Amino acid sequence: MMRQSKSVKKNIYRSPRLIKRNKHGFSLIEMLVVVVILGLIASIVAPNLIGKIAGAKSKTATVQIEDLAAAVELYYLDIGIYPTTEQGLQALIES
């Protein structure tokens, strides 16, 4: 009796249809399943990210206002008066 190689032995039990299918790309159904899964993940993640972006913008504005208030206080400590409306922010930059 003649010995067959392992690869030939495996192919004996597979139908030609399955062997042919493995040589091609993904089927349409497989691609649709992947697209649906990605859509579900995006629909869960997107609202969370949008909410965090809005919160980050609010926190950034708060920090910027606090920095401006600290700059005005430093101006007051250095000069002895608060900058007038006419001087505006330019007074904080020059001092």
KALIN-V915416 format. One record per backbone hydrogen bond with DSSP energy under -1.0 kcal/mol. NH is the residue of the N-H (numbers start at 1). CO is the residue of the C=O. Records with the same first field share a line. If there is no record, write none. Layout:
NH->CO ; CO
This chain:
9->5
10->6
11->7
12->8
19->15
20->16
21->17
22->18
24->21
31->27
32->28
33->29
34->30
35->31
36->32
37->33
38->34
39->35
40->36
41->37
42->38
43->39
44->40
45->41
46->42
49->45
50->46
51->47
52->48
53->49
54->50
55->51
56->52
57->53
58->54
59->55
60->56
61->57
62->58
63->59
64->60
65->61
66->62
67->63
68->64
69->65
70->66
71->67
72->68
73->69
74->70
75->71
76->72
77->73
78->74
79->75
80->76
88->84
93->89
94->90
95->91
